[in-house]
């Protein structure tokens, strides 16, 4: 029997949960073979059952995957279950999503872009998989957080990721000042993201709220042909605010000097 068409074999009849990274940029502009290793492509191509953040982008990924590594199960027969939006998954809901693995099928978890469960939903599903004794297998692929940390030139030994900062101007100002204090005291890189259409407002705040010598790294459109990483002082960013493209996925980092 083809492993994609039936349950896994062996003493443990349950399937595995595979965490499948996807390109950070649009799959139409990013050849999969340039950002995902062959082992990841082959493992993903062998799956039939998926938990996805977005069905449309997941099908786009599978279509691009099929072009370079033929799917063992046709795209029309792929089984996609969408993660619930804007709510916490309880144990019963997470267990329901894992039903294919409990029935013996390998199951893929994929986000809209990058590594699942890192600045993306899905952690509750992984936690429940561990509770159920399922094997969780992370596959190799791009993570915007790690790529930004690698290329930013800030402290890569001690860092923290904070997700999204407050949207309100005053709350965001206080959050940035608190992160700057922590960074200076701990010599710790502080990392965060923003909804792309608010990137310009966040960069403006970084340039004008932080101390002039605090270093700010901007990692934009990573893995895309036009992607870049630039690290400047907050004072230098004040003259380069127009360098950030509109609506491009971006990771922001800061590192403050000790006071």
C-alpha positions as CSV (number, residue, x, y, z in Angstrom):
1,X,0.0,0.0,0.0
2,X,1.2,3.5,-0.8
3,X,2.1,5.2,2.6
4,X,0.0,8.2,1.7
5,X,-3.1,6.2,1.0
6,X,-3.3,4.3,4.3
7,X,-2.2,4.3,7.9
8,X,1.4,4.0,8.9
9,X,2.8,0.5,9.5
10,X,4.8,-0.9,12.4
11,X,4.2,-1.4,16.1
12,X,2.7,2.1,16.6
13,X,-0.3,2.4,14.3
14,X,-0.6,6.1,14.9
15,X,0.6,8.6,12.4
16,X,3.1,11.5,13.0
17,X,2.5,15.2,13.1
18,X,4.8,16.9,10.6
19,X,5.5,20.6,10.9
20,X,6.0,21.8,7.3
21,X,7.6,25.2,6.6
22,X,6.6,27.2,3.6
23,X,8.3,30.1,1.8
24,X,8.1,33.4,3.5
25,X,7.4,35.2,0.2
26,X,4.7,34.4,-2.4
27,X,5.2,30.9,-3.8
28,X,4.8,32.2,-7.3
29,X,7.8,34.4,-6.8
30,X,9.9,32.0,-4.8
31,X,11.0,28.7,-6.4
32,X,10.4,26.1,-3.7
33,X,13.7,24.3,-4.4
34,X,15.6,27.5,-3.4
35,X,14.1,27.7,0.1
36,X,13.1,24.2,1.1
37,X,15.5,21.2,1.1
38,X,14.7,18.0,-0.9
39,X,13.8,16.1,2.3
40,X,11.2,18.6,3.3
41,X,9.7,18.6,-0.2
42,X,9.5,14.8,-0.4
43,X,8.0,14.5,3.1
44,X,5.3,17.1,2.3
45,X,4.6,15.5,-1.1
46,X,3.8,12.2,0.6
47,X,1.0,13.7,2.8
48,X,-2.7,13.6,2.3
49,X,-4.0,15.1,5.5
50,X,-3.3,18.7,6.6
51,X,-4.1,21.2,9.3
52,X,-3.7,24.6,7.7
53,X,-3.9,28.3,8.7
54,X,-5.4,29.3,5.3
55,X,-6.9,26.9,2.8
56,X,-6.2,29.1,-0.2
57,X,-2.5,29.6,0.5
58,X,-2.1,26.0,1.5
59,X,-3.5,24.9,-1.9
60,X,-1.2,27.3,-3.6
61,X,1.7,25.8,-1.7
62,X,0.7,22.3,-2.6
63,X,0.2,23.3,-6.3
64,X,3.8,24.7,-6.3
65,X,5.1,21.6,-4.5
66,X,3.4,19.3,-7.1
67,X,5.4,21.1,-9.8
68,X,8.7,20.2,-8.3
69,X,8.0,17.1,-6.3
70,X,4.8,15.3,-7.5
71,X,2.2,14.7,-4.8
72,X,1.5,11.1,-4.0
73,X,-2.2,12.0,-3.7
74,X,-3.7,14.4,-6.3
75,X,-4.3,17.9,-5.1
76,X,-8.1,17.5,-5.5
77,X,-8.0,14.6,-3.0
78,X,-5.9,16.4,-0.4
79,X,-7.7,16.7,2.9
80,X,-7.3,20.2,4.4
81,X,-8.7,21.3,7.8
82,X,-8.5,24.9,8.7
83,X,-7.4,26.1,12.1
84,X,-10.1,28.1,13.9
85,X,-9.3,31.8,13.7
86,X,-9.2,34.3,16.6
87,X,-9.8,31.7,19.4
88,X,-7.9,29.5,21.7
89,X,-8.1,25.8,20.9
90,X,-9.2,23.7,23.8
91,X,-7.9,20.1,24.2
92,X,-11.0,18.6,22.6
93,X,-10.8,20.8,19.5
94,X,-7.1,20.1,19.1
95,X,-7.6,16.4,19.5
96,X,-10.3,16.5,16.8
97,X,-7.8,18.2,14.4
98,X,-5.4,15.4,15.1
99,X,-7.9,12.6,14.3
100,X,-6.1,11.5,11.1
101,X,-2.9,10.9,13.0
102,X,-4.8,9.0,15.7
103,X,-6.2,6.8,12.9
104,X,-2.7,6.1,11.6
105,X,-2.1,8.7,8.9
106,X,0.8,11.1,8.9
107,X,-0.6,14.6,9.2
108,X,1.0,17.9,8.1
109,X,0.7,21.3,9.9
110,X,1.3,24.3,7.7
111,X,1.0,28.1,8.3
112,X,0.5,30.8,5.7
113,X,4.3,31.5,5.6
114,X,7.4,30.3,7.3
115,X,7.7,27.8,10.2
116,X,4.5,26.6,11.9
117,X,4.0,27.6,15.5
118,X,6.8,30.3,15.4
119,X,5.0,33.6,15.3
120,X,2.1,31.6,13.9
121,X,-0.8,29.6,15.2
122,X,-0.7,25.9,15.8
123,X,1.1,25.5,19.1
124,X,-2.1,24.2,20.8
125,X,-2.2,21.4,18.3
126,X,1.4,20.5,18.9
127,X,0.9,20.5,22.6
128,X,-2.1,18.2,22.3
129,X,-0.1,15.9,20.0
130,X,2.5,15.5,22.8
131,X,-0.2,14.9,25.3
132,X,-1.5,12.1,23.1
133,X,1.9,10.6,22.6
134,X,2.1,11.3,18.9
135,X,5.5,11.8,17.3
136,X,6.0,15.5,16.3
137,X,8.5,16.0,13.5
138,X,9.7,19.5,12.6
139,X,10.9,19.7,9.0
140,X,13.7,22.1,7.8
141,X,12.7,25.4,6.2
142,X,12.7,29.1,6.6
143,X,11.8,31.0,9.8
144,X,11.6,34.8,9.5
145,X,12.7,35.1,13.2
146,X,15.9,33.1,12.8
147,X,16.8,34.6,9.4
148,X,16.3,38.1,10.7
149,X,18.4,37.2,13.8
150,X,21.2,35.7,11.6
151,X,21.4,38.7,9.3
152,X,20.8,41.6,11.7
153,X,24.2,41.7,13.4
154,X,22.6,42.2,16.8
155,X,23.0,39.8,19.8
156,X,22.3,36.2,18.7
157,X,23.1,34.7,22.0
158,X,20.4,36.4,24.0
159,X,17.1,37.4,22.4
160,X,13.4,37.5,22.9
161,X,10.5,37.6,20.5
162,X,7.4,39.6,21.5
163,X,5.0,39.1,18.7
164,X,2.9,42.2,18.0
165,X,3.3,45.4,19.9
166,X,0.3,47.6,20.9
167,X,-1.4,49.5,18.1
168,X,-2.3,52.7,20.0
169,X,0.5,55.3,19.8
170,X,1.0,55.9,23.5
171,X,0.8,52.3,24.4
172,X,3.3,51.4,21.7
173,X,5.7,54.2,22.8
174,X,5.7,52.8,26.4
175,X,6.2,49.2,25.1
176,X,9.2,50.3,23.0
177,X,10.7,52.2,25.9
178,X,10.3,49.1,28.1
179,X,11.9,46.8,25.5
180,X,14.8,49.3,25.1
181,X,15.4,49.3,28.9
182,X,15.3,45.5,29.0
183,X,17.6,45.3,26.0
184,X,20.2,47.6,27.6
185,X,20.1,45.9,31.0
186,X,20.3,42.3,29.6
187,X,22.2,43.0,26.4
188,X,19.3,41.2,24.8
189,X,18.0,41.6,21.2
190,X,14.2,42.4,21.2
191,X,12.3,41.1,18.2
192,X,8.7,41.8,17.1
193,X,6.4,42.0,14.1
194,X,3.6,44.1,12.8
195,X,0.7,43.8,10.3
196,X,2.4,44.9,7.0
197,X,0.2,47.9,6.4
198,X,1.3,49.3,9.8
199,X,5.0,48.7,9.2
200,X,5.7,52.4,8.3
201,X,4.1,53.6,11.5
202,X,6.1,51.2,13.6
203,X,9.4,52.1,11.9
204,X,8.6,55.8,12.5
205,X,8.0,55.1,16.2
206,X,11.3,53.1,16.4
207,X,13.2,56.0,14.8
208,X,11.7,58.7,17.1
209,X,11.0,57.0,20.4
210,X,14.2,55.0,20.9
211,X,17.5,56.6,22.0
212,X,19.6,57.8,19.0
213,X,22.3,55.1,19.4
214,X,19.9,52.1,19.8
215,X,20.4,49.8,16.8
216,X,17.3,48.8,14.9
217,X,17.3,46.0,12.3
218,X,14.6,45.7,9.6
219,X,14.3,42.3,7.8
220,X,11.8,42.8,4.9
221,X,10.4,40.3,2.4
222,X,12.8,37.6,3.4
223,X,13.5,34.9,0.8
224,X,11.9,37.1,-1.9
225,X,14.1,38.4,-4.7
226,X,13.6,42.0,-3.5
227,X,14.1,41.1,0.2
228,X,16.6,42.8,2.4
229,X,18.0,43.2,5.9
230,X,19.2,46.6,7.1
231,X,20.6,47.5,10.5
232,X,21.0,51.2,11.4
233,X,20.9,53.3,14.5
234,X,17.5,54.8,15.4
235,X,18.9,58.2,14.5
236,X,20.0,57.0,11.0
237,X,16.6,55.4,10.4
238,X,15.0,58.9,10.7
239,X,16.5,59.8,7.3
240,X,15.6,56.4,5.7
241,X,12.0,55.9,6.6
242,X,11.0,55.7,2.9
243,X,13.3,52.7,2.4
244,X,10.6,50.3,3.7
245,X,8.3,49.0,1.0
246,X,4.6,49.2,1.8
247,X,2.8,46.1,2.9
248,X,5.8,43.8,2.9
249,X,6.1,41.2,5.7
250,X,8.8,42.5,8.0
251,X,10.6,41.4,11.2
252,X,11.9,44.3,13.5
253,X,14.7,43.9,16.1
254,X,16.4,46.3,18.4
255,X,19.5,46.2,20.6
256,X,20.2,49.1,23.1
257,X,23.6,50.1,24.4
258,X,24.0,49.9,28.2
259,X,23.1,53.3,29.8
